[in-house]
Amino acid sequence: MLLAIDIGNTHIVTGILDKNGEVLLTFRVASNDKLTEDEYFSYLRNISEFNKIDIKNVEGIIVASVVPNLITIFQFLGKKYFHIDPMIVGPDIKIPFTFAPNLNPTGFGADRIIDIVQSLNDYPDKNLVIFDFGSATTYEVLEKTVYVGGGILPGIEMSINALFANTAKLPKVKFSTPESVLGKNTNEQIQAGIFYGYAGQIKHIIKKIKEVIDNPFVVATGGLGKILSAEIEEIDVYSPDLSIKGLYTLYLHNKK
């Protein structure tokens, strides 16, 4: 089995996959660099046992992180409990795509790499647009196996939190599909504005990409991507386990 760990700014998504790359379990905990490797292992052990998965069968570990401090903690976890040096997604790892000559890939996020790797694996020979709706929303654009550019914008929850934090009376609402674009009270109006406003942003970004990229296939992932994908017909597929499967694919690519 492979233990795949995707560390984001808000959550750590952990996946356990079998030797064929089938996802047996995924779960998320808060990203917190104050926790120790022992505390994170406790989460892993308890949730795995509850799901009747024996983590003693883990033979490999791969970690992608946008929070540098947490990489060390999971390196300690791998060595202490599994006697494994985790593979770290970083600048030295082999990737199955290249960057266009006019781009500067310095600092390119590990989370973005694994999304691209799995999208190329699942949809070869296509021009790709990949949206990841996380703490920040990112999009990547590839012409076949060449990364030609992308973008970053505030995530949905970040937008909701900013509205709540910078106003005196507006409440914090949960992101969900509103009943109507015409909200009947303050909560409904915030939900309508955020939902349709964000969907409109994504639709327009895809429209502009299609002006420069021929017939792209649009992939979406991330916790809130499912809700938006149902509204945005320009998104071709929603892939909830894209990052975890990308870690598995990248692990095999480098293990060889």
Secondary structure per residue as TSV (DSSP state, phi and psi in degrees):
chain	resnum	aa	ss	phi	psi
A	1	M	-	360.0	154.6
A	2	L	E	-116.5	135.0
A	3	L	E	-99.3	115.6
A	4	A	E	-112.9	126.0
A	5	I	E	-125.3	118.1
A	6	D	E	-111.6	105.9
A	7	I	E	-98.1	113.3
A	8	G	-	-105.7	-179.5
A	9	N	S	-69.6	-29.6
A	10	T	S	-104.8	-43.7
A	11	H	E	-130.9	155.5
A	12	I	E	-107.9	118.2
A	13	V	E	-99.1	122.5
A	14	T	E	-110.8	133.2
A	15	G	E	-124.6	143.5
A	16	I	E	-115.8	123.4
A	17	L	E	-122.1	148.0
A	18	D	-	-83.2	-178.0
A	19	K	T	-66.1	-16.8
A	20	N	T	-96.6	3.7
A	21	G	-	85.5	8.6
A	22	E	-	-77.4	133.1
A	23	V	E	-78.7	115.7
A	24	L	E	-86.8	-31.8
A	25	L	E	-162.0	139.0
A	26	T	E	-132.4	146.8
A	27	F	E	-153.6	160.7
A	28	R	E	-129.1	142.8
A	29	V	E	-130.1	164.2
A	30	A	E	-67.8	142.4
A	31	S	-	-74.8	120.3
A	32	N	-	-151.2	107.0
A	33	D	T	-78.8	4.7
A	34	K	T	-87.0	-16.5
A	35	L	S	-78.4	154.7
A	36	T	-	-97.5	171.1
A	37	E	H	-61.8	-31.2
A	38	D	H	-67.6	-39.8
A	39	E	H	-69.3	-40.9
A	40	Y	H	-67.1	-36.2
A	41	F	H	-65.0	-34.5
A	42	S	H	-62.1	-42.9
A	43	Y	H	-58.0	-49.2
A	44	L	H	-60.0	-48.1
A	45	R	H	-64.2	-47.6
A	46	N	H	-65.9	-44.1
A	47	I	H	-69.6	-37.6
A	48	S	H	-65.5	-45.0
A	49	E	H	-61.4	-40.2
A	50	F	H	-60.8	-34.1
A	51	N	T	-94.2	11.3
A	52	K	T	60.0	42.5
A	53	I	-	-115.4	127.5
A	54	D	-	-91.8	104.4
A	55	I	G	-74.1	-4.1
A	56	K	G	-65.3	-16.4
A	57	N	G	-87.1	3.5
A	58	V	-	-67.5	125.8
A	59	E	-	-114.3	-9.2
A	60	G	E	-153.5	152.9
A	61	I	E	-136.6	134.6
A	62	I	E	-132.3	139.1
A	63	V	E	-128.6	129.2
A	64	A	E	-118.0	131.6
A	65	S	E	-144.1	139.3
A	66	V	S	-104.2	6.3
A	67	V	-	-118.5	96.3
A	68	P	H	-54.0	-38.9
A	69	N	H	-62.1	-28.3
A	70	L	H	-80.2	-16.9
A	71	I	H	-61.0	-45.6
A	72	T	H	-60.9	-40.4
A	73	I	H	-60.7	-42.5
A	74	F	H	-78.4	-21.9
A	75	Q	H	-66.6	-43.2
A	76	F	H	-60.5	-43.2
A	77	L	H	-60.0	-45.9
A	78	G	I	-61.1	-45.2
A	79	K	I	-71.2	-40.5
A	80	K	I	-72.6	-43.1
A	81	Y	I	-103.4	-19.7
A	82	F	I	-124.0	-7.0
A	83	H	-	56.6	40.8
A	84	I	-	-128.2	134.0
A	85	D	-	-84.9	111.2
A	86	P	-	-62.3	144.0
A	87	M	E	-77.0	129.3
A	88	I	E	-107.8	129.0
A	89	V	-	-76.1	109.5
A	90	G	S	-149.5	-167.5
A	91	P	T	-64.5	-20.6
A	92	D	T	-92.7	-4.7
A	93	I	S	-77.4	146.8
A	94	K	-	-80.2	132.2
A	95	I	-	-125.2	149.3
A	96	P	S	-89.5	27.6
A	97	F	-	-146.1	164.0
A	98	T	E	-120.8	163.5
A	99	F	E	-99.3	139.8
A	100	A	-	-57.1	147.1
A	101	P	T	-58.9	-25.5
A	102	N	T	-87.5	5.2
A	103	L	-	-102.3	151.3
A	104	N	-	-109.4	105.3
A	105	P	-	-82.6	3.1
A	106	T	T	-56.5	128.5
A	107	G	T	79.6	9.7
A	108	F	-	-63.8	129.0
A	109	G	-	-68.2	142.4
A	110	A	H	-62.5	-34.1
A	111	D	H	-63.8	-34.6
A	112	R	H	-74.4	-35.3
A	113	I	H	-61.0	-46.7
A	114	I	H	-69.9	-32.7
A	115	D	H	-62.2	-43.4
A	116	I	H	-65.9	-45.0
A	117	V	H	-56.8	-46.7
A	118	Q	H	-73.7	-34.3
A	119	S	H	-64.1	-40.4
A	120	L	H	-65.1	-36.2
A	121	N	H	-67.3	-41.2
A	122	D	H	-80.5	-31.9
A	123	Y	S	-131.6	66.0
A	124	P	T	-67.6	155.0
A	125	D	T	65.5	19.3
A	126	K	S	-115.5	150.7
A	127	N	-	-75.7	134.7
A	128	L	E	-122.2	144.2
A	129	V	E	-125.1	126.5
A	130	I	E	-123.6	115.9
A	131	F	E	-101.8	132.3
A	132	D	E	-121.2	109.9
A	133	F	E	-90.8	85.4
A	134	G	S	-116.1	-149.1
A	135	S	S	-55.5	-44.8
A	136	A	E	-112.0	152.6
A	137	T	E	-95.4	128.4
A	138	T	E	-118.8	153.6
A	139	Y	E	-137.1	141.6
A	140	E	E	-120.2	143.1
A	141	V	E	-126.9	126.9
A	142	L	E	-128.2	136.7
A	143	E	E	-100.4	105.0
A	144	K	T	55.9	-114.6
A	145	T	T	-106.7	21.0
A	146	V	E	-112.8	120.9
A	147	Y	E	-76.8	120.2
A	148	V	E	-108.9	-6.5
A	149	G	E	150.8	179.4
A	150	G	E	-174.8	-160.6
A	151	G	E	-161.6	164.5
A	152	I	E	-135.8	133.9
A	153	L	E	-140.7	161.5
A	154	P	E	-57.9	139.1
A	155	G	-	-70.3	168.8
A	156	I	H	-62.7	-49.8
A	157	E	H	-63.8	-35.1
A	158	M	H	-62.4	-40.3
A	159	S	H	-65.0	-43.1
A	160	I	H	-63.8	-44.5
A	161	N	H	-64.0	-38.3
A	162	A	H	-64.6	-40.4
A	163	L	H	-64.3	-42.6
A	164	F	H	-67.8	-42.8
A	165	A	H	-73.0	-25.6
A	166	N	T	-107.0	14.3
A	167	T	-	-130.6	152.9
A	168	A	S	-83.0	-30.8
A	169	K	S	-122.2	-10.3
A	170	L	-	-76.8	132.8
A	171	P	-	-79.9	163.1
A	172	K	-	-87.1	129.3
A	173	V	-	-116.8	162.3
A	174	K	-	-88.0	136.7
A	175	F	-	-72.9	123.8
A	176	S	-	-158.7	170.0
A	177	T	-	-74.6	119.7
A	178	P	-	-75.1	158.1
A	179	E	S	-69.0	-30.5
A	180	S	-	-154.3	157.2
A	181	V	S	-70.8	-14.5
A	182	L	S	-104.4	93.0
A	183	G	-	-67.8	144.5
A	184	K	S	-97.7	-10.8
A	185	N	S	-147.2	178.8
A	186	T	H	-61.0	-44.8
A	187	N	H	-60.0	-48.1
A	188	E	H	-64.1	-34.8
A	189	Q	H	-70.1	-36.8
A	190	I	H	-66.5	-45.2
A	191	Q	H	-59.2	-43.8
A	192	A	H	-64.8	-44.9
A	193	G	H	-64.3	-45.4
A	194	I	H	-65.8	-47.8
A	195	F	H	-63.7	-56.5
A	196	Y	H	-73.8	-30.4
A	197	G	H	-66.2	-43.0
A	198	Y	H	-69.8	-42.3
A	199	A	H	-59.8	-39.7
A	200	G	H	-63.8	-39.3
A	201	Q	H	-57.7	-49.0
A	202	I	H	-65.2	-42.7
A	203	K	H	-57.8	-42.8
A	204	H	H	-70.5	-38.5
A	205	I	H	-60.6	-45.0
A	206	I	H	-62.5	-41.3
A	207	K	H	-58.7	-44.8
A	208	K	H	-68.6	-36.3
A	209	I	H	-63.3	-40.6
A	210	K	H	-66.5	-14.9
A	211	E	T	-76.6	-19.7
A	212	V	T	-119.9	-15.2
A	213	I	S	-120.9	131.7
A	214	D	S	-78.6	120.2
A	215	N	S	47.2	59.1
A	216	P	-	-75.8	150.9
A	217	F	E	-97.5	125.0
A	218	V	E	-103.4	120.8
A	219	V	E	-111.1	140.8
A	220	A	E	-127.3	146.6
A	221	T	E	-148.7	-177.2
A	222	G	S	100.8	154.7
A	223	G	T	-55.1	-40.1
A	224	L	T	-97.8	2.5
A	225	G	H	-65.4	-29.8
A	226	K	H	-63.5	-43.1
A	227	I	H	-63.2	-45.6
A	228	L	H	-70.2	-37.4
A	229	S	H	-60.7	-30.0
A	230	A	T	-69.8	-22.3
A	231	E	T	-95.0	-29.6
A	232	I	-	-101.6	101.9
A	233	E	T	-68.6	-16.8
A	234	E	T	-71.7	-16.9
A	235	I	-	-80.9	122.8
A	236	D	-	-81.2	-34.2
A	237	V	E	-153.8	142.6
A	238	Y	E	-106.6	125.4
A	239	S	-	-122.3	95.6
A	240	P	T	-65.6	-29.8
A	241	D	T	-103.2	24.5
A	242	L	H	-57.3	-46.5
A	243	S	H	-69.7	-41.8
A	244	I	H	-65.3	-44.1
A	245	K	H	-66.6	-33.3
A	246	G	H	-63.7	-35.4
A	247	L	H	-65.4	-41.2
A	248	Y	H	-61.9	-48.0
A	249	T	H	-62.6	-40.9
A	250	L	H	-68.9	-36.1
A	251	Y	H	-60.8	-47.2
A	252	L	H	-63.8	-40.4
A	253	H	H	-61.3	-35.4
A	254	N	H	-91.8	-26.3
A	255	K	H	-65.9	-32.1
A	256	K	-	-65.0	360.0
